[in-house]
Amino acid sequence: MAEAFEFLPVSKEDMVERGWYYYDFLLITGDAYVDHPSFGTAVISRVLEKVGFRVAILSQPDYHSADELLAMGRPRYAALVNAGNIDSMVAHYTVAKRRREKDAYTPGGLAGRRPDRAVIVYSNLVKRAWPDLPIVIGGIEASLRRFAHYDYWDDKVRRPILVDSAADLLIYGMGEHQIVEIARRLKKGEPIHSIRDVRGTCYMTRNKEECVFPAVEEPSFEQVSQDKRAYAKAALIEHDEQDFVRGRAILQGYENWYLVQNPPAKPLETEELDQVADLPYARTYHPSYEAQGGVEAIREVEFSIIHNRGCYGACNFCALTMHQGRYVTSRSHASVLKEAERMTHVPHFKGYIHDVGGPTANFRGPACGKQAKVGACVDRQCLFPSPCPALQGDHSDYLALLRKLRALPGVKKVFIRSGIRYDYMECDPSGEFFADLVRYHISGQLKVAPEHISPNVLYYMGKPPKEVYERFCEKYKRLNQKYGLEQYLVPYLMSSHPGSRLEDAIYLAEYLNATGSRPEQVQDFYPTPGTLSTAMYHTGLDPRTMEPVYVAKDPHEKAMQRALLQWKNPKNRALVLEALHRAGREDLIGHGKRCLVWEDRPWSSAGRRDKQKGKPRAARSKGRQKRKGGK
């Protein structure tokens, strides 16, 4: 456990102990304070510290009162607000809108320590404490709610979060460049409302002429909240402009105001990523949480390494395009090795690096040579529906990095647990990475994400066809046989994604049955802000084509689709039978190999008992003895 002085101040007493009689920024977060580079709060606060600013952390304050803010004392320049590492509504509710019982980002896993819509609540607390103090919001919750957005929990279109939070500026995406520029300009005395030209930020204005970048205007809040075609059109504009090279500013009207999103910030290059990774993080949770059982979220990342940012996989249900963008940058080998070597000196390190990954583990650089000059293609995805001919599939740099990590003294095993794009692995001309992955980097099971098998659903997801997954599975099997290993594939699967009908769920269930797959966990599609799939869910339109798309919204139908993916579970039998009857697929009911469930009468483990009903107890007992070979 790190010493308290290694952390940034979390109270006025901490500041006095350091000899601070003023500080510059108060960072308020919905997570517990974990000073680790996997947590945005730690990164932003350490970046500000590096360039000479004093930052105090206020984590999970009482959101019913501003007393804890007032006790910290007013910061000189601004309050910085985030909800934590994940959207507060996702942190609190399942896709069925049931309240979660645990919160991995709270000491002891206690639920309820942060409010719903934490960015809005915390920002309003700041206004109560210091009405004229500038407020800058950021993190995933603010980033993905920057435009008018469909909110699954309210089942309506909500206003841009700047309106409800009354914040002055919003930082979207990865915020290092933005926060440093904003901080330096505030220090020089520049009013927050004159900071209008920082890339990667949003603000509200009555005069759209304040926008200093080339801009495109999308449908207003009033339009997108009343017209689903307008919402779908806006979603595509937002998606297409998230490129730091060619992206334009976006204007969205709201009453007599305009939301202005400036173009995305330039991603951090290798040297800058190395510098961020090398900041003096304590790399654990604050010691004040120890008595409460610590913070569970540290366990998976404490001995994991993030080596890249960005993702050109661009799945339609993933918000990475809107948050980190499609341009991939990565850390140097030296930086990653330095972090790994540091781990080997941690007393409770057992020799296992849990992950060397990121948004997509096996991306190490831009998809092609032209992205840095002209940006990612607006009319072509890098991997969908098939890999672009310009895609650079060479895995040799990532392979070399992993081999160096394996050779470090004190390292027994290096695992890869982040998502791996198996369709991208097919583009590797040598195949060496796949071989090394199987031999050295799997802990008995490799998790991959085909998400579905139905061609119809894969199209709406933006995922590769099932044949690509089948080739991957076959090669994985052959490599395991070659090296004498018994390792398994664990597929991530999603039910009820837009486009998925009962027929598609049955198609997937048939495939799983035929291949002997028995998924233990499946995920219902969760409509979160900032994705094209969520736009499909809300509008019933595919923003890419404006054509209608089927959306399963009835809870009972969604339950049937989910049950079909786990048809072997006896608890799902009634739902599976209902789905098969409804779809006219009685051919899958019976005793054949293709069948998903037995005939429409109690059977399975209870079936034998049903056949024995009416027989005397002695006869039943005699029958059991006969089956066991008794007399």
Secondary structure, DSSP 8 states (H G I E B T S, - for coil): ---GGGS---SHHHHHHTT-S--SEEEEESS--B-STTSHHHHHHHHHHHTT--EEEEES--TT-SHHHHHH---SSEEEEE--SS-HHHHHB-TT--B-SB-TTSGGGBSSSS-TTHHHHHHHHHHHH-TTS-EEE-HHHHHHTSSSEEETTTTEEE--HHHHH--SEEE-SS-HHHHHHHHHHHHTT--GGG----TTEEEEES-GGG--S-EEEE--HHHHHH-HHHHHHHHHHHHHT--TTT--EEEEEETTEEEEE--------HHHHHHHHTS----SB-GGGGGGT--TTHHHHTTEEE-EE--S---TT-SHHHHT-S--EE--HHHHHHHHHHHTTSTT--SEE-EEESSSTT--S-SSTTHHHH-S-SS--SSSSS--TT-----HHHHHHHHHHHTSTT--EE---S---HHHHTT-SS-HHHHHHHHHS-SSEEEEEEE---HHHHHHHT---HHHHHHHHHHHHHHHHHTT---EEEEEEEES-TT--HHHHHHHHHHHHHHT---S--EE----TT-HHHHHHHHSEETTTTEE------HHHHHHHHHHHTTTSGGGHHHHHHHHHHTT-GGGBSSSTT-SB--SSS-HHHHHHHHHTTS-HHHHHHHHHHHTT--
